[in-house]
Amino acid sequence: MQALALREDRFLDVLRRLIALTPKLQNNPSAGLVPEERLAAQVVLDVLAPHIQSGFIHAESLAGPGNESRPSLVLTVKGTGDGAIGFVGSHFDVVPADEKGEGWERNPFALWEGPGGVLYGRGVTDCLGHVAVITDLLAQLAERNERPRRTLKVVFISNEESVDIPGLGLGYVAQQGRLKDLIGQPVYWLDSANFGPSVGTGGNAIWELKVTGVGGHSGMTQNCVNALELAMSASLELVRFFGTVCPPTEDEKKWGFLSASSLKSTVMEASNMKETKIPSDVTVRGDIRVTPFYDLKEVMRTLERFVRELDARIQRDDVPAGFPRTRTAAGRSGSLAFRFVGGGTEGIACKLDSPGLQALKEAIQHVRGVPATPFSLTGSLPLVKDLQREGCDVQITGFGDMAYYHAPNEQARLEDFRQGFSILRELLVRL
């Protein structure tokens, strides 16, 4: 197995085919973008078809009724000994790309190979490059009839880039019992970058603030409550309060978090299109990112309670200093309605003294020739905390450039994936 190395022609061919599908893999249902992950899954299945037919690889496509176009893929290679190892989390869907609006320098929906072996395209790092690397690894194991010591279970998932939907993604795979073999075993989540290891992630929840004002003529402000201004002030007040609920901690330094917990507004919607008309209804949406040293559910309840109390203050005309007008001359008040969309995703603090982490650090140093540099970030991953609760030694790594996650001109170096392939090979050898 030590002789295995990335077969670049196959890797690039798979990646090129996957990125060509990304117009139909973009995941943002609120904008009408619902991915068809079956298209990407079929690319993988086509490459591995001879080895599935031979029985070397067992393949399952899993999606709930009505979601058949959006499967996750579970691929299993039986080991020669006891135990299992999981390569989990690489996903078929991608975040949307807007070539003109975001200022992409080239077509985001086609793989482009630049000077120095730099690969450009939506999904190169997050996460189709990982899918292509693991596909090549599985194909090479089968071609050489080289079985790992532990049974290898690979799970490519759907719907990673959106809120949880029943019948989709890793949650559905778990409901169908396909992760039971990994309970108590080393599980490597392969959806990160910069090698790391990433030893911690953040909890995440999407929130929505609906602000109701009193619309009217901009020259008659006594008759109005400006929903846009009230939304901005309420959002900033929420940010300030969040800072008192989730301040930085010493554990964040220990785990090397690159950023602390945060709450921010990311989307604002208002139907008003007239400069001289004061808007009456505005919706603000955003997210919270909570390091794993806080209880996500308790934080969510605390924020909901805070906005209810803030709205009560508006109703009794007792608003914080600096707030805009919240009551008309006739006594009509603005109002706030706050909620979380979905149940959120918990973060994880990986075990820093585990055999899985030690094996990963050794593999990274062996392949790259430099010590591994663990770090943590407040990106979120589905079900990792649940897997850890079940006794899995969950560790996180990934290949590519973190700076281009969800960003224009997404890119990674081919050398990153060469090294990434070899790191995965080393994990199979060492565990």
MOJOCOR-V942340 format. One line per field, one symbol per residue. burial: + if it has 16 or more other ideal C-beta (glycine too) atoms within 10 Angstrom, else -. A space follows every 50 residues. Layout:
# MOJOCOR-V942340
burial: ???
This chain:
# MOJOCOR-V942340
burial: ---+-+----++++++++++++-++++-----+-+++++++++++-++-- ++---++-+--+++--+--++++++++-+----++++++++++++++--- ---+---++-++-----+++++++++++++++++++++++++---+++++ ++++++++++++-++-++++++++---++--+--++++++++++++++++ +++++++-++++++++-------++++++++++++-++--++--++---- -+--+++--++++-+--+---------+++++++++++++++++-+--++ -++--++--++--+----+---++++++----++++-+-+---+++++++ -----++-+++-++--+----+-+++++++++++++++-+-+++++++++ ++-++-++++++++-+++++++++++++--+
